[in-house]
Amino acid sequence: MSTTPRIAIVGAGLGGLVCARVLQQHGVPVTVFERESDPHSRAQGGTLDIDADTGQAALRAAGLFDQFLALSRPEGQEWRLYDRHATLIRHDQAGEGDLSRPEIDRGRLRALLLGSLAPGTVRWGHFVRGVTPLPHGTARLHHHDRAAEDFDLVIGADGAWSRVRPALSDAQPSYAGVTMVEAHFDDVDHRHPGIAQLVGRGTMSAKAGRRSLVLQRNSNGHVRAYVTFRGPQDWHTGLDLADTDSVRARLLAQYQGWHESLLDILRDNEGGFINRPMFVLPVPHSWQRVPGITLLGDAAHLMPPAGVGANLALLDGAELARAVIDHPTIDEALDAYESVMLPRAIDNAKTALHMLNTLMPDTDSDSDSDSDDAAFPDSIWPANTLPGA
């Protein structure tokens, strides 16, 4: 570009950070605004499988692929499928040297990206209220303290409940009809050998009817559980979600008849349960071009967690940065980026929605019939696209 653009990224998630990294690699300054007070103010979610064609491609573009591999867990690609009787139906393991989808903790990947940025790139504790388009293709960023700053490009990388999205689209996330209730296990190999045996080195899923139980092994002997079921968003009406014993009793009632080893997922977790209703944006979701403003990741295409959310966010961020670098104007850069990102997002959202309806059928039947392995796709319900993540 003939002049250096003023660029703001709202949200210090994976997509926003990889975008900032690629821009800085090519000498383009950028500021990231993040509402969290510091990098450690909250847990960053579970484990992610980083796909060779999407997330890994983005990390290569950012010059961070080797560092990623050093932190990743290729053995985490192992996947086990059980029925509700704890009968092992399917067991997939990565071959020697298979790096197609190695696992990494989201927090570790975020720390890698943060550490790659110039000091002071991220402004912590900055809540953005909204964005307003201005004449001549610029945009005004409105901060929580009523201050405002003008930029040539504002990138909304602020997730499901984006404050940037309203400048482009009236779409709002809606409940997808499925809830995940999260639970945790520490030092699983010593303190919870039964859970360790179920999950192996990677992920396990047990499914019947409109219910499933998922375990995911993270680093340092930590395992996250996701109790996933189709039902109303207010399934917990009359229940205090802070009352762990009452939540446990309600969930055990829902999974009555499942094998005892699987019910231990509900009985033996450490700490409480975290309610995570699943939200999605309409499919398709797109917008008319607005100069100086765009979206990436969940802000652009929040979809059911079918293992692609984080990967698409990373790819979005790298491709958007590359478009800014390669085109003479911001407008041309956004045309190039959105013409590729939006159709790709729509295709993936359709697939994810179909997967959701296959795994968790939206029918009147509440059958607990065992899943047909042939109809069960090679995916699980990871924490890639949790509301507010």
C-alpha positions in Angstrom: 0.0 0.0 0.0 1.2 3.5 -0.7 0.5 4.6 2.9 0.6 2.5 6.1 -2.9 1.6 7.1 -4.2 2.0 10.6 -5.5 -1.4 11.6 -7.4 -2.5 14.7 -8.3 -6.1 15.6 -11.0 -6.6 18.2 -10.4 -9.8 20.1 -7.2 -11.6 21.1 -8.4 -15.0 20.2 -6.6 -17.3 17.8 -7.8 -15.8 14.6 -7.1 -12.2 15.6 -3.7 -13.0 16.9 -2.5 -14.9 13.9 -3.8 -12.0 11.7 -1.7 -9.6 13.8 1.3 -11.8 13.6 1.3 -12.1 9.8 0.7 -8.3 9.5 3.7 -7.5 11.8 5.9 -10.0 10.0 5.4 -7.8 6.9 6.0 -4.5 8.6 2.3 -3.6 9.0 1.5 -2.1 12.4 -1.6 -3.3 14.2 -3.3 -2.9 17.5 -5.4 -5.7 19.2 -8.1 -4.7 21.7 -9.0 -7.3 24.2 -11.6 -7.0 27.0 -9.9 -9.6 29.2 -7.6 -7.9 31.8 -4.6 -10.0 31.0 -3.6 -13.2 29.2 -4.3 -15.4 32.3 -7.6 -13.9 33.4 -9.7 -16.9 32.4 -9.2 -20.5 31.2 -8.8 -20.8 27.4 -10.8 -23.9 26.7 -9.8 -27.4 25.9 -7.8 -29.2 23.2 -7.8 -28.4 19.5 -7.0 -30.6 16.5 -5.1 -28.4 14.1 -5.8 -29.5 10.5 -3.0 -29.6 7.9 -5.0 -27.7 5.2 -6.3 -25.0 7.4 -4.9 -24.3 10.9 -1.5 -25.6 10.1 -1.4 -23.6 6.8 -2.1 -20.5 8.8 0.7 -21.3 11.3 3.1 -21.8 8.4 2.1 -18.4 7.0 2.8 -17.0 10.5 6.3 -18.6 10.7 5.2 -20.6 13.8 4.8 -24.1 12.4 7.9 -25.6 14.0 7.1 -24.1 17.4 3.6 -25.4 17.1 4.8 -28.9 16.4 7.1 -28.8 19.4 4.0 -28.1 21.6 1.5 -30.4 19.9 0.5 -33.9 20.7 0.3 -36.1 17.6 -0.8 -39.0 19.8 -3.9 -37.0 20.6 -5.3 -37.9 17.2 -6.4 -41.2 18.8 -10.2 -41.6 18.8 -12.5 -44.1 20.4 -16.2 -44.6 19.9 -18.4 -46.5 22.3 -22.1 -47.3 22.6 -24.0 -46.7 25.8 -23.0 -50.1 27.1 -19.3 -49.1 26.9 -18.7 -51.5 24.1 -15.9 -50.2 21.9 -17.3 -49.8 18.3 -14.4 -48.1 16.7 -10.8 -47.2 17.5 -8.7 -44.9 15.3 -5.0 -44.2 15.9 -2.6 -42.0 14.0 0.1 -43.8 12.1 3.8 -43.2 12.7 4.7 -39.7 11.6 1.0 -38.7 11.0 0.7 -35.0 11.6 -2.6 -34.4 9.8 -4.4 -33.2 12.9 -2.2 -33.1 16.0 -3.8 -31.8 19.2 -2.7 -28.8 21.2 -4.2 -27.1 24.2 -5.9 -23.9 23.2 -4.1 -22.0 25.9 -0.7 -23.2 24.7 -1.5 -22.2 21.1 -2.7 -18.8 22.3 0.4 -18.2 24.4 2.6 -19.1 21.4 0.8 -16.5 19.2 0.9 -13.8 21.9 4.6 -14.4 22.4 5.2 -13.9 18.7 3.8 -10.3 18.7 5.7 -7.1 19.3 5.4 -5.9 22.9 2.4 -3.7 23.5 0.4 -5.0 20.5 -2.5 -6.2 22.7 -4.3 -3.6 24.8 -5.7 -5.6 27.6 -8.8 -4.6 29.5 -10.2 -2.6 26.5 -13.9 -3.4 26.0 -15.2 -2.3 22.6 -18.8 -1.1 22.5 -19.2 -1.0 18.7 -17.9 0.2 15.4 -19.3 2.9 13.1 -18.5 3.3 9.4 -17.2 6.7 8.4 -16.9 8.5 5.1 -14.0 7.7 2.8 -13.9 4.1 3.9 -12.6 4.4 7.4 -14.2 3.2 10.7 -14.6 4.5 14.2 -14.0 2.2 17.1 -16.0 3.1 20.3 -14.5 2.1 23.6 -16.2 1.3 26.9 -15.1 4.6 28.4 -16.8 6.6 25.6 -13.4 7.3 23.9 -13.2 6.7 20.2 -10.4 6.0 17.6 -10.5 6.0 13.9 -8.9 3.3 11.7 -8.6 2.4 8.1 -9.6 -1.2 8.9 -11.4 -2.7 11.9 -11.4 -6.5 12.1 -14.0 -8.2 14.3 -12.3 -11.2 15.8 -14.4 -11.0 18.9 -16.3 -14.3 18.8 -20.0 -15.4 19.1 -21.2 -12.2 20.7 -19.2 -9.8 18.5 -19.6 -6.1 19.0 -18.3 -5.5 15.5 -20.8 -7.7 13.7 -23.7 -5.2 14.0 -21.9 -2.8 11.7 -22.2 -5.4 8.9 -25.1 -7.7 9.8 -28.3 -7.9 11.9 -27.7 -11.6 12.5 -27.6 -12.8 16.1 -26.6 -16.2 17.5 -29.5 -18.5 18.3 -29.7 -21.6 20.4 -29.0 -24.7 18.3 -31.1 -27.0 20.4 -28.1 -28.8 21.9 -26.4 -28.2 25.3 -23.0 -29.3 26.5 -22.3 -29.5 30.2 -18.5 -29.4 30.9 -16.7 -31.2 33.6 -13.1 -31.8 34.5 -10.7 -34.5 35.8 -7.1 -33.9 37.0 -4.1 -36.2 37.2 -6.4 -38.7 35.5 -3.9 -41.6 35.1 -3.4 -41.8 38.8 -6.6 -40.5 40.3 -9.1 -41.7 37.7 -7.8 -44.8 36.0 -11.2 -45.8 34.7 -11.6 -42.4 32.9 -8.0 -42.7 31.6 -8.8 -46.1 30.1 -11.9 -44.8 28.4 -10.2 -41.8 26.8 -6.9 -43.3 25.9 -4.4 -40.8 24.6 -6.9 -38.6 22.7 -10.7 -38.4 22.6 -13.6 -40.8 23.2 -17.3 -40.5 22.4 -20.2 -42.6 23.6 -23.5 -41.9 21.9 -27.1 -43.1 22.0 -30.1 -41.3 20.7 -30.0 -37.6 21.4 -27.3 -37.9 24.1 -23.6 -38.4 24.1 -20.6 -38.3 26.5 -17.3 -37.0 25.3 -13.9 -37.1 27.0 -10.8 -35.2 25.7 -7.3 -35.6 27.0 -5.5 -32.3 27.5 -1.9 -31.8 28.6 -0.5 -32.7 32.0 -3.0 -35.5 32.7 -6.0 -33.2 32.5 -9.3 -34.5 30.9 -12.3 -32.5 29.9 -15.7 -34.1 29.7 -18.7 -32.8 27.7 -22.1 -34.1 28.6 -24.0 -33.4 25.3 -27.8 -33.6 24.7 -30.6 -32.2 22.7 -33.2 -30.4 24.7 -34.5 -26.9 25.7 -32.0 -24.3 26.7 -33.8 -24.0 30.0 -33.3 -27.8 30.8 -32.0 -26.7 34.2 -35.2 -24.8 35.3 -35.6 -25.2 39.0 -32.0 -26.3 39.4 -29.2 -24.2 40.9 -26.3 -24.8 38.5 -23.9 -23.9 41.4 -25.3 -26.9 43.3 -23.0 -29.6 42.0 -24.8 -32.5 43.7 -28.2 -31.4 42.3 -26.8 -31.0 38.7 -25.1 -34.4 39.0 -28.4 -36.0 40.1 -30.3 -34.4 37.2 -27.6 -35.6 34.6 -27.5 -39.1 36.1 -31.3 -39.3 35.7 -30.9 -38.3 32.0 -28.4 -41.0 31.4 -30.1 -43.7 33.3 -29.4 -47.2 31.8 -25.9 -46.3 30.5 -22.9 -48.4 31.6 -21.5 -47.8 35.0 -18.1 -46.9 33.7 -19.6 -44.2 31.6 -21.7 -42.9 34.4 -18.5 -42.4 36.3 -18.0 -39.4 34.0 -20.9 -37.8 35.8 -20.1 -39.1 39.3 -16.4 -38.5 39.7 -15.6 -35.1 38.1 -13.6 -32.6 40.1 -15.2 -29.3 40.8 -18.6 -28.3 39.4 -20.4 -28.5 36.1 -20.3 -25.7 33.5 -23.4 -25.2 31.4 -22.6 -24.4 27.7 -25.6 -24.1 25.5 -24.6 -24.3 21.8 -25.3 -21.2 19.7 -25.0 -20.7 16.0 -25.4 -18.0 13.4 -27.9 -18.3 10.6 -26.8 -20.4 7.6 -26.0 -18.9 5.2 -24.6 -15.8 6.9 -23.1 -13.0 4.8 -23.2 -9.3 4.4 -22.9 -6.5 1.9 -19.5 -4.9 1.6 -18.9 -2.2 4.3 -15.6 -0.3 3.6 -13.1 -0.5 6.5 -14.8 -3.3 8.5 -14.8 -7.1 8.3 -15.1 -10.2 10.4 -13.2 -13.4 11.0 -13.7 -16.6 13.0 -16.8 -17.1 15.1 -17.8 -13.4 14.6 -18.3 -14.2 11.0 -19.5 -17.9 11.0 -20.4 -19.3 14.4 -21.4 -22.9 13.8 -21.8 -26.2 15.7 -18.4 -27.5 17.0 -17.5 -30.1 14.4 -13.8 -29.7 14.7 -13.4 -26.8 12.3 -14.1 -23.6 14.2 -10.5 -22.8 15.5 -9.0 -24.0 12.2 -11.2 -21.7 10.1 -10.5 -18.8 12.5 -6.7 -19.3 12.0 -7.0 -19.6 8.3 -9.3 -16.5 8.1 -6.7 -14.5 10.1 -3.8 -15.5 8.0 -5.6 -15.0 4.7 -7.0 -11.6 5.7 -3.5 -10.4 6.7 -2.1 -11.7 3.4 -4.8 -9.9 1.5 -4.0 -6.6 3.2 -0.3 -7.1 2.4 -0.9 -8.0 -1.2 -3.4 -5.4 -2.4 -2.9 -1.7 -2.9 -6.1 -0.6 -1.0 -8.1 -1.9 2.0 -11.2 -2.1 -0.2 -9.4 -4.4 -2.7 -8.0 -6.5 0.2 -11.5 -7.0 1.7 -13.0 -7.9 -1.6 -10.3 -10.6 -2.1 -10.7 -11.9 1.5 -14.4 -12.0 1.7 -14.9 -13.5 -1.7 -13.1 -16.6 -0.5 -13.9 -16.6 3.2 -17.7 -16.2 3.0 -18.4 -19.1 0.6 -16.0 -21.4 2.5 -17.7 -20.5 5.8 -21.2 -21.2 4.4 -20.1 -24.6 3.1 -18.6 -25.5 6.4 -21.6 -24.2 8.4 -23.9 -26.3 6.3 -21.8 -29.4 6.9 -21.6 -28.7 10.6 -25.3 -28.2 10.9 -26.0 -31.4 9.0 -23.5 -33.2 11.4 -25.3 -31.8 14.4 -28.7 -33.0 13.2 -27.3 -36.4 12.3 -25.6 -36.9 15.7 -28.3 -35.2 17.8 -31.6 -35.7 15.7 -34.2 -33.1 16.3 -37.2 -35.5 16.6 -40.0 -36.1 19.0 -38.5 -39.5 19.8 -36.3 -39.6 22.9 -34.9 -43.0 22.0 -31.7 -44.2 23.5 -31.0 -46.5 20.6 -27.3 -47.1 19.9 -25.7 -45.1 17.2 -25.0 -46.6 13.8 -21.3 -46.5 13.4 -21.6 -46.0 9.6 -23.6 -42.8 10.2 -21.2 -41.5 12.9 -18.8 -39.0 11.3 -15.1 -38.7 12.2 -15.7 -35.9 14.6 -16.6 -35.2 18.2 -17.9 -32.2 20.1 -14.7 -30.3 21.0 -14.6 -26.9 22.7 -13.6 -25.1 19.4 -16.7 -23.0 19.2 -18.1 -22.6 22.7 -20.3 -19.5 23.3 -18.1 -16.6 24.5 -14.9 -18.4 23.9 
